[in-house]
């Protein structure tokens, strides 16, 4: 119980530090740059989610862990002992890891869950500037390296490239599991079919497609640049670029009309909700100003 209390107190302290720094950053953005309250909120969220790398302040959430791995700046072939290392935040467990598994049981079920986690933590490490090795994955997922190699091969058979350090040369041209899901949707498959084909949960598939629709809508209809899209949607610029590259690729071959309609409907709803939130926060700020004066 004593250890739990200490951890709880440390977590509260970390969250308080983040809150104070975030509030300071928000006020600087409003007063110094002239951002609206809503725009400053989005900026601070982006900084916290993507660029907040101070491990003493970035508290882990349930199901997450901090892990030291090789920096993505290091080229292949360099001995690990000579490589720059960085600490990344990985989500080892999510509630939907064991959902939508159909008739899979026993070892087959566990393999699919492990592969979902493997894809996720490799993507998380990459987005934070790190690369996991197969040995890292074996340690994190509590299995042997041979098991990881089998999983990587099975994922490759499904056209999914796992962004490990050993596959570094393939990260550029390779296709992430997110991209595979979006590609199948653009080719006409529906969410349930994609869920079965990729062995991902329905929640994950819907989340990836939702993000893609928002990104494409903001580029197509609102002419946002990559940075503006990243800030508005709350994702990394790297992921925005990945989505836009897929969109441009399929646009050249012609995307089915009903996909464009879905993109416009979902993206339009998101844009309106975002605008309403912005207007509401600006209105509240104005009312507060009137009250004080």
ZAVEX-501715 format. One line per field, with one value per residue (C-alpha): z, x, y negated; residue in one letter. Coordinates in nm, 3 decimals. Example, Ala and Ser with C-alpha at 12.3 -4.5 7.8 and 13.67 -1.06 7.14 Angstrom:
pz <- 0.780|0.714
px <- 1.230|1.367
py <- 0.450|0.106
lummar <- A|S
END
This chain:
pz <- 0.000|0.083|-0.263|-0.429|-0.228|-0.320|-0.688|-0.670|-0.510|-0.769|-1.047|-0.902|-0.876|-1.238|-1.361|-1.162|-1.320|-1.665|-1.591|-1.470|-1.766|-2.009|-1.864|-1.891|-2.254|-2.332|-2.190|-2.378|-2.702|-2.639|-2.516|-2.712|-3.046|-3.051|-3.067|-2.960|-2.646|-2.861|-3.085|-2.780|-2.634|-2.956|-2.962|-2.602|-2.663|-2.962|-2.759|-2.478|-2.706|-2.946|-2.829|-2.451|-2.386|-2.027|-1.859|-1.512|-1.617|-1.865|-1.640|-1.764|-1.782|-1.687|-1.945|-2.047|-1.979|-2.046|-2.240|-2.350|-2.716|-3.006|-3.155|-3.505|-3.606|-3.585|-3.911|-3.956|-3.883|-3.602|-3.281|-3.017|-2.757|-2.969|-3.050|-2.904|-2.686|-2.611|-2.380|-2.539|-2.394|-2.509|-2.466|-2.379|-2.304|-2.448|-2.378|-2.743|-2.778|-2.722|-2.907|-3.243|-3.243|-3.385|-3.346|-3.248|-2.931|-2.735|-2.894|-3.209|-3.004|-2.806|-3.127|-3.273|-2.951|-2.943|-3.307|-3.241|-2.954|-3.156|-3.435|-3.192|-2.978|-3.283|-3.434|-3.102|-3.071|-3.431|-3.384|-3.082|-3.271|-3.155|-3.304|-3.120|-3.197|-3.209|-2.880|-2.731|-2.848|-2.700|-2.366|-2.363|-2.478|-2.259|-2.526|-2.715|-3.025|-3.242|-3.160|-3.259|-3.587|-3.666|-3.586|-3.808|-4.093|-4.055|-4.058|-4.366|-4.535|-4.477|-4.639|-4.306|-4.241|-3.873|-3.801|-3.609|-3.623|-3.834|-4.089|-4.085|-4.455|-4.526|-4.311|-4.595|-4.871|-4.632|-4.545|-4.185|-4.046|-4.043|-4.414|-4.492|-4.321|-4.509|-4.839|-4.806|-4.729|-5.034|-5.244|-5.139|-4.836|-4.537|-4.173|-4.075|-4.372|-4.288|-3.924|-4.026|-4.291|-4.076|-3.742|-3.588|-3.357|-3.500|-3.267|-3.403|-3.765|-3.714|-3.535|-3.815|-4.083|-3.888|-3.867|-4.240|-4.331|-4.116|-4.265|-4.626|-4.570|-4.421|-4.717|-4.992|-4.870|-4.638|-4.799|-4.464|-4.478|-4.304|-3.982|-3.958|-4.007|-3.744|-3.488|-3.565|-3.568|-3.286|-3.462|-3.577|-3.902|-4.006|-3.984|-4.171|-4.453|-4.464|-4.501|-4.765|-4.964|-4.969|-5.071|-5.359|-5.473|-5.487|-5.625|-5.929|-5.987|-5.897|-5.557|-5.555|-5.521|-5.202|-5.034|-5.119|-4.984|-4.659|-4.630|-4.679|-4.436|-4.155|-4.214|-4.237|-3.908|-3.740|-3.878|-3.767|-3.418|-3.393|-3.502|-3.255|-2.973|-3.076|-3.093|-2.755|-2.585|-2.744|-2.636|-2.278|-2.276|-2.405|-2.140|-1.873|-2.003|-1.989|-1.634|-1.517|-1.677
px <- 0.000|0.287|0.437|0.102|0.053|0.399|0.342|0.004|0.158|0.438|0.182|-0.022|0.291|0.385|0.037|0.041|0.375|0.238|-0.079|0.118|0.357|0.070|-0.118|0.196|0.246|-0.119|-0.102|0.223|0.056|-0.246|-0.063|0.260|0.147|-0.215|-0.370|-0.727|-0.792|-0.906|-0.599|-0.372|-0.547|-0.487|-0.121|-0.063|-0.235|-0.007|0.303|0.197|0.104|0.397|0.685|0.671|0.987|1.078|1.046|1.029|0.711|0.554|0.362|0.275|-0.087|-0.224|-0.103|0.198|0.569|0.884|1.151|1.504|1.574|1.801|1.750|1.607|1.897|2.137|2.200|2.177|2.484|2.618|2.687|2.421|2.685|2.787|2.434|2.251|1.963|1.635|1.343|1.002|0.654|0.486|0.128|0.162|-0.205|-0.530|-0.880|-0.949|-0.641|-0.852|-1.167|-1.302|-1.101|-1.380|-1.316|-0.950|-0.867|-0.561|-0.223|-0.382|-0.571|-0.261|-0.058|-0.306|-0.310|0.070|0.091|-0.149|0.067|0.384|0.257|0.138|0.451|0.680|0.475|0.477|0.856|0.905|0.680|0.890|1.218|1.313|1.350|1.287|1.489|1.342|1.522|1.346|1.011|1.082|1.163|0.864|0.614|0.769|0.842|1.151|1.304|1.197|0.835|0.886|1.046|0.747|0.510|0.705|0.696|0.321|0.262|0.482|0.270|-0.024|0.183|0.247|0.601|0.697|0.918|1.197|1.561|1.635|1.377|1.503|1.584|1.223|1.053|1.039|0.888|0.725|0.356|0.247|-0.058|-0.243|-0.173|-0.285|-0.620|-0.673|-0.565|-0.815|-1.090|-1.001|-1.012|-1.373|-1.361|-1.579|-1.473|-1.578|-1.393|-1.082|-1.102|-1.102|-0.831|-0.584|-0.667|-0.723|-1.009|-1.307|-1.233|-0.878|-0.994|-1.262|-1.013|-0.755|-1.018|-1.166|-0.826|-0.767|-1.100|-1.029|-0.681|-0.799|-1.097|-0.880|-0.642|-0.908|-1.172|-0.990|-0.644|-0.468|-0.095|0.064|0.141|-0.209|-0.366|-0.140|-0.233|-0.606|-0.641|-0.389|-0.149|0.213|0.318|0.469|0.130|-0.037|0.216|0.155|-0.219|-0.183|0.059|-0.197|-0.472|-0.266|-0.176|-0.536|-0.664|-0.446|-0.629|-0.967|-1.133|-1.490|-1.747|-1.891|-1.548|-1.518|-1.870|-1.777|-1.463|-1.661|-1.936|-1.705|-1.452|-1.722|-1.878|-1.537|-1.461|-1.798|-1.761|-1.411|-1.540|-1.828|-1.585|-1.365|-1.661|-1.788|-1.451|-1.403|-1.755|-1.683|-1.362|-1.548|-1.818|-1.551|-1.389|-1.725|-1.781|-1.442|-1.490
py <- 0.000|-0.239|-0.193|-0.255|-0.575|-0.702|-0.630|-0.800|-1.110|-1.116|-1.086|-1.373|-1.589|-1.514|-1.600|-1.926|-2.024|-1.953|-2.151|-2.453|-2.448|-2.398|-2.694|-2.908|-2.801|-2.875|-3.227|-3.294|-3.184|-3.408|-3.716|-3.686|-3.547|-3.659|-3.313|-3.259|-3.055|-2.762|-2.776|-2.790|-2.484|-2.289|-2.397|-2.289|-1.954|-1.898|-1.978|-1.746|-1.456|-1.468|-1.686|-1.651|-1.450|-1.534|-1.196|-1.356|-1.537|-1.298|-1.062|-0.715|-0.609|-0.265|-0.013|-0.225|-0.198|-0.398|-0.212|-0.299|-0.217|-0.315|-0.659|-0.661|-0.887|-0.594|-0.415|-0.037|0.173|-0.043|0.158|0.097|0.010|-0.290|-0.409|-0.707|-0.590|-0.767|-0.695|-0.641|-0.595|-0.273|-0.152|0.213|0.273|0.135|0.259|0.341|0.565|0.874|0.763|0.885|1.207|1.421|1.793|1.761|1.951|2.056|1.982|1.841|1.584|1.488|1.452|1.202|0.998|0.998|0.887|0.599|0.484|0.533|0.307|0.042|0.011|0.008|-0.276|-0.463|-0.431|-0.547|-0.851|-0.952|-0.915|-0.566|-0.219|0.106|0.418|0.767|0.830|0.526|0.658|1.002|0.844|0.609|0.873|1.144|1.401|1.523|1.365|1.660|1.580|1.217|1.324|1.547|1.260|1.019|1.272|1.327|0.952|0.920|1.187|0.951|0.671|0.499|0.373|0.360|0.058|0.232|0.131|0.438|0.320|-0.039|-0.039|0.061|-0.202|-0.455|-0.238|0.005|0.000|-0.041|0.136|-0.197|-0.241|0.114|0.046|-0.281|-0.125|0.160|-0.092|-0.300|0.016|0.074|0.302|0.215|0.194|0.547|0.701|0.498|0.603|0.970|0.933|0.738|0.905|0.561|0.472|0.284|-0.007|-0.041|-0.018|-0.282|-0.509|-0.489|-0.555|-0.845|-1.012|-0.960|-1.120|-1.425|-1.470|-1.443|-1.674|-1.948|-1.927|-1.891|-2.133|-2.374|-2.376|-2.328|-2.258|-1.959|-2.144|-2.295|-1.953|-1.797|-2.064|-2.051|-1.671|-1.617|-1.378|-1.393|-1.559|-1.226|-1.055|-1.342|-1.303|-0.928|-0.978|-1.248|-1.033|-0.751|-0.991|-1.131|-0.781|-0.665|-0.994|-0.932|-0.604|-0.747|-0.707|-0.579|-0.857|-0.713|-0.734|-1.102|-1.153|-0.979|-1.189|-1.510|-1.409|-1.295|-1.571|-1.835|-1.723|-1.731|-2.077|-2.216|-2.065|-2.210|-2.550|-2.536|-2.452|-2.743|-2.984|-2.863|-2.913|-3.254|-3.352|-3.240|-3.440|-3.748|-3.712|-3.682|-4.003|-4.184|-4.061|-4.185|-4.525
lummar <- X|X|X|X|X|X|X|X|X|X|X|X|X|X|X|X|X|X|X|X|X|X|X|X|X|X|X|X|X|X|X|X|X|X|X|X|X|X|X|X|X|X|X|X|X|X|X|X|X|X|X|X|X|X|X|X|X|X|X|X|X|X|X|X|X|X|X|X|X|X|X|X|X|X|X|X|X|X|X|X|X|X|X|X|X|X|X|X|X|X|X|X|X|X|X|X|X|X|X|X|X|X|X|X|X|X|X|X|X|X|X|X|X|X|X|X|X|X|X|X|X|X|X|X|X|X|X|X|X|X|X|X|X|X|X|X|X|X|X|X|X|X|X|X|X|X|X|X|X|X|X|X|X|X|X|X|X|X|X|X|X|X|X|X|X|X|X|X|X|X|X|X|X|X|X|X|X|X|X|X|X|X|X|X|X|X|X|X|X|X|X|X|X|X|X|X|X|X|X|X|X|X|X|X|X|X|X|X|X|X|X|X|X|X|X|X|X|X|X|X|X|X|X|X|X|X|X|X|X|X|X|X|X|X|X|X|X|X|X|X|X|X|X|X|X|X|X|X|X|X|X|X|X|X|X|X|X|X|X|X|X|X|X|X|X|X|X|X|X|X|X|X|X|X|X|X|X|X|X|X|X|X|X|X|X|X|X|X|X|X|X|X|X
END
